[in-house]
């Protein structure tokens, strides 16, 4: 194999890697659009969904955890693209729409009175920018100052 042939071979391999990475990015982008579409509208909450959350919370508690990420969604679901959540502003719930808003309201109406807490934070940072929000349900006692 000549040096020119080796360079051509390396270029072919590099082109294949770039193409594969691009295809992966394209698939991820399409999947994100589907998630955004589904999460942007409220859903009918079934008994099975409720049972699944209860099961996950019990399992986390049995493992000694005191919180569980119960929902992850793209920042674009927020009216401010996650800015209030990222800055830990008290009015962050006002920026929620669709399923995340529905989850917040379920916590506010049913779980907050029972002593649970709900927090949200940016959990993914693609290219250094906010990508996904995680909503965390917690059940530990607040620390006293």
N, CA and C atoms as a LAMMPS dump frame, in Angstrom:
ITEM: TIMESTEP
0
ITEM: NUMBER OF ATOMS
435
ITEM: BOX BOUNDS ff ff ff
-5.0000000000000000e+02 5.0000000000000000e+02
-5.0000000000000000e+02 5.0000000000000000e+02
-5.0000000000000000e+02 5.0000000000000000e+02
ITEM: ATOMS id mol type element x y z
1 1 1 N 0.847 -1.171 0
2 1 2 C 0 0 0
3 1 3 C 0.894 1.236 0
4 2 1 N 0.622 2.114 -0.938
5 2 2 C 1.418 3.347 -1.013
6 2 3 C 0.898 4.346 0.024
7 3 1 N 1.671 5.399 0.237
8 3 2 C 1.258 6.438 1.176
9 3 3 C -0.038 7.088 0.708
10 4 1 N -0.175 7.31 -0.612
11 4 2 C -1.414 7.889 -1.142
12 4 3 C -2.604 6.965 -0.88
13 5 1 N -2.404 5.676 -1.085
14 5 2 C -3.477 4.713 -0.841
15 5 3 C -3.857 4.688 0.646
16 6 1 N -2.864 4.777 1.524
17 6 2 C -3.123 4.796 2.959
18 6 3 C -3.904 6.049 3.357
19 7 1 N -3.517 7.2 2.775
20 7 2 C -4.257 8.437 3.05
21 7 3 C -5.696 8.331 2.56
22 8 1 N -5.898 7.785 1.362
23 8 2 C -7.253 7.602 0.837
24 8 3 C -8.063 6.679 1.745
25 9 1 N -7.419 5.616 2.218
26 9 2 C -8.085 4.682 3.134
27 9 3 C -8.484 5.404 4.428
28 10 1 N -7.568 6.186 4.99
29 10 2 C -7.844 6.924 6.229
30 10 3 C -8.968 7.935 6.01
31 11 1 N -8.97 8.605 4.858
32 11 2 C -10.037 9.552 4.54
33 11 3 C -11.386 8.846 4.439
34 12 1 N -11.4 7.672 3.845
35 12 2 C -12.633 6.898 3.724
36 12 3 C -13.163 6.516 5.106
37 13 1 N -12.265 6.092 5.984
38 13 2 C -12.652 5.725 7.351
39 13 3 C -13.186 6.958 8.083
40 14 1 N -12.494 8.088 7.975
41 14 2 C -12.946 9.319 8.624
42 14 3 C -14.319 9.741 8.11
43 15 1 N -14.531 9.642 6.801
44 15 2 C -15.822 9.998 6.216
45 15 3 C -16.915 9.091 6.765
46 16 1 N -16.628 7.81 6.893
47 16 2 C -17.608 6.869 7.446
48 16 3 C -17.927 7.207 8.9
49 17 1 N -16.917 7.577 9.684
50 17 2 C -17.146 7.951 11.095
51 17 3 C -18.018 9.197 11.196
52 18 1 N -17.711 10.195 10.382
53 18 2 C -18.497 11.428 10.399
54 18 3 C -19.932 11.14 9.99
55 19 1 N -20.115 10.327 8.972
56 19 2 C -21.446 9.982 8.494
57 19 3 C -22.234 9.259 9.596
58 20 1 N -21.587 8.331 10.275
59 20 2 C -22.238 7.587 11.362
60 20 3 C -22.615 8.533 12.497
61 21 1 N -21.714 9.434 12.859
62 21 2 C -21.998 10.399 13.928
63 21 3 C -23.152 11.313 13.525
64 22 1 N -23.15 11.758 12.267
65 22 2 C -24.228 12.622 11.783
66 22 3 C -25.558 11.894 11.828
67 23 1 N -25.573 10.631 11.387
68 23 2 C -26.8 9.833 11.429
69 23 3 C -27.298 9.695 12.864
70 24 1 N -26.376 9.491 13.801
71 24 2 C -26.753 9.379 15.204
72 24 3 C -27.347 10.67 15.721
73 25 1 N -26.75 11.792 15.341
74 25 2 C -27.272 13.099 15.758
75 25 3 C -28.655 13.334 15.159
76 26 1 N -28.811 12.944 13.9
77 26 2 C -30.091 13.117 13.224
78 26 3 C -31.168 12.284 13.91
79 27 1 N -30.841 11.034 14.261
80 27 2 C -31.798 10.17 14.959
81 27 3 C -32.141 10.736 16.333
82 28 1 N -31.141 11.25 17.045
83 28 2 C -31.371 11.825 18.368
84 28 3 C -32.262 13.062 18.264
85 29 1 N -32.031 13.876 17.254
86 29 2 C -32.839 15.081 17.056
87 29 3 C -34.289 14.712 16.755
88 30 1 N -34.489 13.694 15.924
89 30 2 C -35.846 13.249 15.605
90 30 3 C -36.539 12.703 16.845
91 31 1 N -35.808 11.932 17.653
92 31 2 C -36.379 11.387 18.888
93 31 3 C -36.742 12.511 19.849
94 32 1 N -35.902 13.53 19.93
95 32 2 C -36.174 14.678 20.814
96 32 3 C -37.437 15.406 20.372
97 33 1 N -37.616 15.56 19.071
98 33 2 C -38.823 16.222 18.564
99 33 3 C -40.075 15.433 18.954
100 34 1 N -39.995 14.113 18.878
101 34 2 C -41.129 13.271 19.26
102 34 3 C -41.43 13.431 20.748
103 35 1 N -40.378 13.424 21.572
104 35 2 C -40.561 13.61 23.015
105 35 3 C -41.188 14.967 23.294
106 36 1 N -40.688 16.009 22.643
107 36 2 C -41.228 17.354 22.86
108 36 3 C -42.707 17.416 22.481
109 37 1 N -43.051 16.786 21.377
110 37 2 C -44.446 16.796 20.936
111 37 3 C -45.337 16.092 21.954
112 38 1 N -44.888 14.938 22.444
113 38 2 C -45.683 14.182 23.412
114 38 3 C -45.759 14.883 24.763
115 39 1 N -44.67 15.522 25.178
116 39 2 C -44.616 16.152 26.492
117 39 3 C -45.281 17.525 26.514
118 40 1 N -45.53 18.099 25.365
119 40 2 C -46.069 19.461 25.326
120 40 3 C -47.568 19.508 25.604
121 41 1 N -48.23 18.356 25.577
122 41 2 C -49.673 18.315 25.809
123 41 3 C -49.964 17.437 27.027
124 42 1 N -50.914 17.868 27.872
125 42 2 C -51.279 17.019 29.018
126 42 3 C -51.741 15.635 28.555
127 43 1 N -51.538 14.665 29.422
128 43 2 C -51.915 13.286 29.107
129 43 3 C -52.941 12.794 30.121
130 44 1 N -53.58 11.701 29.802
131 44 2 C -54.474 11.054 30.762
132 44 3 C -53.615 10.18 31.663
133 45 1 N -53.649 10.464 32.95
134 45 2 C -52.86 9.701 33.913
135 45 3 C -53.668 8.476 34.326
136 46 1 N -53.074 7.304 34.121
137 46 2 C -53.764 6.056 34.428
138 46 3 C -53.368 5.531 35.804
139 47 1 N -54.15 4.6 36.302
140 47 2 C -53.812 3.95 37.567
141 47 3 C -52.475 3.229 37.462
142 48 1 N -52.178 2.668 36.299
143 48 2 C -50.909 1.969 36.091
144 48 3 C -49.73 2.936 36.199
145 49 1 N -49.896 4.146 35.666
146 49 2 C -48.839 5.16 35.773
147 49 3 C -48.607 5.524 37.239
148 50 1 N -49.692 5.725 37.973
149 50 2 C -49.57 6.049 39.398
150 50 3 C -48.879 4.917 40.149
151 51 1 N -49.268 3.69 39.857
152 51 2 C -48.672 2.528 40.526
153 51 3 C -47.182 2.42 40.201
154 52 1 N -46.811 2.76 38.978
155 52 2 C -45.41 2.718 38.571
156 52 3 C -44.586 3.714 39.383
157 53 1 N -45.096 4.927 39.555
158 53 2 C -44.388 5.942 40.339
159 53 3 C -44.26 5.489 41.789
160 54 1 N -45.358 4.982 42.363
161 54 2 C -45.321 4.51 43.753
162 54 3 C -44.279 3.407 43.903
163 55 1 N -44.247 2.498 42.954
164 55 2 C -43.271 1.396 42.986
165 55 3 C -41.84 1.916 42.912
166 56 1 N -41.597 2.875 42.029
167 56 2 C -40.255 3.447 41.887
168 56 3 C -39.825 4.197 43.148
169 57 1 N -40.765 4.935 43.751
170 57 2 C -40.453 5.68 44.976
171 57 3 C -40.151 4.705 46.111
172 58 1 N -40.958 3.672 46.26
173 58 2 C -40.714 2.676 47.313
174 58 3 C -39.367 1.984 47.117
175 59 1 N -39.042 1.645 45.878
176 59 2 C -37.759 0.992 45.594
177 59 3 C -36.596 1.916 45.943
178 60 1 N -36.729 3.192 45.599
179 60 2 C -35.665 4.157 45.918
180 60 3 C -35.512 4.295 47.435
181 61 1 N -36.623 4.381 48.149
182 61 2 C -36.576 4.491 49.606
183 61 3 C -35.947 3.241 50.219
184 62 1 N -36.274 2.071 49.669
185 62 2 C -35.709 0.818 50.177
186 62 3 C -34.191 0.765 49.967
187 63 1 N -33.699 1.469 48.947
188 63 2 C -32.258 1.534 48.684
189 63 3 C -31.576 2.622 49.499
190 64 1 N -32.342 3.304 50.362
191 64 2 C -31.777 4.343 51.209
192 64 3 C -31.728 5.715 50.574
193 65 1 N -32.342 5.874 49.415
194 65 2 C -32.361 7.175 48.751
195 65 3 C -33.453 8.041 49.361
196 66 1 N -33.303 9.355 49.231
197 66 2 C -34.333 10.259 49.753
198 66 3 C -34.934 11.149 48.666
199 67 1 N -34.621 10.834 47.4
200 67 2 C -35.258 11.517 46.283
201 67 3 C -35.12 10.659 45.037
202 68 1 N -35.969 10.965 44.063
203 68 2 C -36.002 10.199 42.823
204 68 3 C -36.357 11.136 41.681
205 69 1 N -35.618 11.026 40.574
206 69 2 C -35.996 11.797 39.389
207 69 3 C -37.218 11.11 38.783
208 70 1 N -38.339 11.82 38.789
209 70 2 C -39.591 11.241 38.324
210 70 3 C -39.95 11.651 36.903
211 71 1 N -39.25 12.665 36.378
212 71 2 C -39.55 13.125 35.025
213 71 3 C -38.328 13.824 34.45
214 72 1 N -38.076 13.578 33.178
215 72 2 C -37.019 14.282 32.45
216 72 3 C -37.622 14.758 31.148
217 73 1 N -37.35 16.029 30.814
218 73 2 C -37.954 16.596 29.615
219 73 3 C -37.062 17.695 29.042
220 74 1 N -37.194 17.973 27.74
221 74 2 C -36.396 19.027 27.104
222 74 3 C -36.735 20.409 27.659
223 75 1 N -35.731 21.263 27.753
224 75 2 C -35.945 22.619 28.275
225 75 3 C -36.938 23.399 27.418
226 76 1 N -37.084 23.021 26.169
227 76 2 C -38 23.743 25.276
228 76 3 C -39.46 23.616 25.724
229 77 1 N -39.764 22.676 26.605
230 77 2 C -41.117 22.532 27.141
231 77 3 C -41.432 23.716 28.065
232 78 1 N -40.406 24.352 28.604
233 78 2 C -40.591 25.528 29.476
234 78 3 C -40.756 26.775 28.607
235 79 1 N -41.562 27.69 29.076
236 79 2 C -41.807 28.911 28.306
237 79 3 C -40.561 29.784 28.191
238 80 1 N -39.581 29.566 29.078
239 80 2 C -38.348 30.358 29.04
240 80 3 C -37.119 29.505 28.717
241 81 1 N -37.349 28.342 28.122
242 81 2 C -36.267 27.403 27.773
243 81 3 C -35.412 27.012 28.98
244 82 1 N -36.034 26.948 30.148
245 82 2 C -35.341 26.461 31.339
246 82 3 C -34.56 27.504 32.119
247 83 1 N -34.649 28.761 31.74
248 83 2 C -33.872 29.803 32.414
249 83 3 C -34.181 29.891 33.904
250 84 1 N -35.471 29.91 34.277
251 84 2 C -35.854 30.034 35.69
252 84 3 C -35.399 28.817 36.49
253 85 1 N -35.473 27.656 35.897
254 85 2 C -35.009 26.443 36.585
255 85 3 C -33.502 26.508 36.76
256 86 1 N -32.797 26.864 35.714
257 86 2 C -31.34 26.949 35.775
258 86 3 C -30.875 27.942 36.836
259 87 1 N -31.631 29.029 37.006
260 87 2 C -31.271 30.061 37.98
261 87 3 C -31.93 29.845 39.345
262 88 1 N -32.626 28.711 39.492
263 88 2 C -33.28 28.355 40.755
264 88 3 C -34.207 29.47 41.253
265 89 1 N -34.959 30.048 40.331
266 89 2 C -35.882 31.116 40.681
267 89 3 C -37.159 30.517 41.281
268 90 1 N -37.723 31.163 42.297
269 90 2 C -38.894 30.603 42.968
270 90 3 C -40.105 30.398 42.049
271 91 1 N -40.212 31.189 40.991
272 91 2 C -41.378 31.066 40.105
273 91 3 C -41.152 30.085 38.957
274 92 1 N -40.131 29.218 39.052
275 92 2 C -39.877 28.268 37.969
276 92 3 C -41.094 27.435 37.595
277 93 1 N -41.972 27.042 38.523
278 93 2 C -43.136 26.251 38.095
279 93 3 C -44.036 26.98 37.102
280 94 1 N -44.051 28.313 37.156
281 94 2 C -44.891 29.083 36.23
282 94 3 C -44.46 28.922 34.775
283 95 1 N -43.245 28.445 34.541
284 95 2 C -42.733 28.307 33.175
285 95 3 C -43.047 26.94 32.568
286 96 1 N -43.603 26.031 33.36
287 96 2 C -43.881 24.678 32.886
288 96 3 C -45.133 24.633 32.012
289 97 1 N -45.107 23.755 31.026
290 97 2 C -46.268 23.515 30.17
291 97 3 C -46.437 22.005 30.025
292 98 1 N -47.552 21.578 29.465
293 98 2 C -47.777 20.183 29.119
294 98 3 C -47.656 19.22 30.288
295 99 1 N -47.017 18.08 30.032
296 99 2 C -46.872 17.024 31.036
297 99 3 C -46.094 17.503 32.263
298 100 1 N -44.994 18.249 32.105
299 100 2 C -44.315 18.743 33.304
300 100 3 C -45.218 19.609 34.187
301 101 1 N -46.041 20.438 33.577
302 101 2 C -46.984 21.261 34.351
303 101 3 C -47.974 20.365 35.083
304 102 1 N -48.446 19.353 34.387
305 102 2 C -49.383 18.403 34.959
306 102 3 C -48.744 17.674 36.154
307 103 1 N -47.48 17.294 36.017
308 103 2 C -46.771 16.615 37.112
309 103 3 C -46.606 17.56 38.301
310 104 1 N -46.255 18.811 38.027
311 104 2 C -46.119 19.801 39.1
312 104 3 C -47.442 19.969 39.842
313 105 1 N -48.538 20.095 39.1
314 105 2 C -49.844 20.295 39.725
315 105 3 C -50.258 19.084 40.557
316 106 1 N -49.929 17.876 40.089
317 106 2 C -50.227 16.665 40.871
318 106 3 C -49.45 16.688 42.181
319 107 1 N -48.169 17.089 42.107
320 107 2 C -47.38 17.205 43.343
321 107 3 C -47.992 18.268 44.252
322 108 1 N -48.263 19.44 43.709
323 108 2 C -48.79 20.565 44.499
324 108 3 C -50.095 20.195 45.207
325 109 1 N -50.985 19.501 44.484
326 109 2 C -52.31 19.208 45.015
327 109 3 C -52.351 17.977 45.919
328 110 1 N -51.497 16.99 45.653
329 110 2 C -51.605 15.725 46.387
330 110 3 C -50.39 15.389 47.248
331 111 1 N -49.2 15.632 46.713
332 111 2 C -48.004 15.164 47.412
333 111 3 C -47.387 16.203 48.346
334 112 1 N -47.455 17.469 47.985
335 112 2 C -46.912 18.511 48.863
336 112 3 C -47.609 18.491 50.222
337 113 1 N -48.954 18.393 50.262
338 113 2 C -49.61 18.322 51.573
339 113 3 C -49.198 17.093 52.395
340 114 1 N -48.723 16.061 51.729
341 114 2 C -48.283 14.846 52.419
342 114 3 C -46.815 14.93 52.844
343 115 1 N -46.159 16.063 52.57
344 115 2 C -44.792 16.261 53.033
345 115 3 C -43.699 16.013 52.008
346 116 1 N -44.061 15.727 50.772
347 116 2 C -43.067 15.533 49.724
348 116 3 C -42.616 16.884 49.186
349 117 1 N -41.408 16.935 48.66
350 117 2 C -40.92 18.151 48.02
351 117 3 C -40.65 17.846 46.546
352 118 1 N -40.641 18.883 45.735
353 118 2 C -40.36 18.741 44.311
354 118 3 C -39.338 19.796 43.932
355 119 1 N -38.274 19.359 43.29
356 119 2 C -37.261 20.28 42.794
357 119 3 C -37.028 19.986 41.319
358 120 1 N -36.443 20.95 40.646
359 120 2 C -36.114 20.776 39.231
360 120 3 C -34.739 21.36 38.987
361 121 1 N -33.989 20.721 38.115
362 121 2 C -32.676 21.237 37.738
363 121 3 C -32.333 20.751 36.34
364 122 1 N -31.392 21.452 35.736
365 122 2 C -30.909 21.042 34.415
366 122 3 C -30.033 19.819 34.626
367 123 1 N -30.332 18.73 33.908
368 123 2 C -29.585 17.484 34.092
369 123 3 C -28.728 17.11 32.886
370 124 1 N -28.928 17.773 31.773
371 124 2 C -28.101 17.526 30.59
372 124 3 C -27.68 18.86 29.994
373 125 1 N -26.422 18.912 29.586
374 125 2 C -25.834 20.142 29.056
375 125 3 C -25.147 19.871 27.712
376 126 1 N -25.889 19.592 26.645
377 126 2 C -25.232 19.362 25.354
378 126 3 C -24.572 20.643 24.837
379 127 1 N -23.331 20.523 24.456
380 127 2 C -22.556 21.651 23.914
381 127 3 C -22.546 22.844 24.877
382 128 1 N -22.621 22.568 26.196
383 128 2 C -22.563 23.623 27.194
384 128 3 C -23.847 24.416 27.374
385 129 1 N -24.911 23.976 26.723
386 129 2 C -26.192 24.68 26.811
387 129 3 C -27.205 23.786 27.543
388 130 1 N -28.172 24.393 28.263
389 130 2 C -29.19 23.57 28.92
390 130 3 C -29.922 22.694 27.917
391 131 1 N -30.063 21.41 28.243
392 131 2 C -30.708 20.471 27.34
393 131 3 C -31.963 19.852 27.911
394 132 1 N -31.838 19.138 29.025
395 132 2 C -32.98 18.489 29.656
396 132 3 C -33.106 18.922 31.104
397 133 1 N -34.344 18.947 31.554
398 133 2 C -34.669 19.243 32.948
399 133 3 C -35.041 17.934 33.628
400 134 1 N -34.621 17.782 34.864
401 134 2 C -35.061 16.659 35.686
402 134 3 C -35.923 17.195 36.81
403 135 1 N -37.047 16.534 37.051
404 135 2 C -37.882 16.871 38.207
405 135 3 C -37.677 15.763 39.237
406 136 1 N -37.376 16.18 40.465
407 136 2 C -37.022 15.249 41.529
408 136 3 C -38.039 15.315 42.66
409 137 1 N -38.579 14.161 43.007
410 137 2 C -39.486 14.04 44.137
411 137 3 C -38.667 13.609 45.344
412 138 1 N -38.771 14.359 46.433
413 138 2 C -38.003 14.055 47.638
414 138 3 C -38.896 13.843 48.831
415 139 1 N -38.385 13.075 49.813
416 139 2 C -39.187 12.769 50.993
417 139 3 C -38.404 12.852 52.304
418 140 1 N -37.186 13.359 52.277
419 140 2 C -36.43 13.5 53.525
420 140 3 C -36.886 14.745 54.264
421 141 1 N -36.604 14.765 55.562
422 141 2 C -36.931 15.95 56.358
423 141 3 C -35.99 17.064 55.966
424 142 1 N -36.499 18.304 55.914
425 142 2 C -35.601 19.432 55.607
426 142 3 C -34.552 19.58 56.711
427 143 1 N -33.35 19.966 56.325
428 143 2 C -32.284 20.17 57.296
429 143 3 C -32.542 21.459 58.048
430 144 1 N -32.36 21.378 59.345
431 144 2 C -32.529 22.584 60.169
432 144 3 C -31.257 23.385 60.161
433 145 1 N -31.406 24.701 60.153
434 145 2 C -30.241 25.591 60.135
435 145 3 C -29.764 25.875 61.518
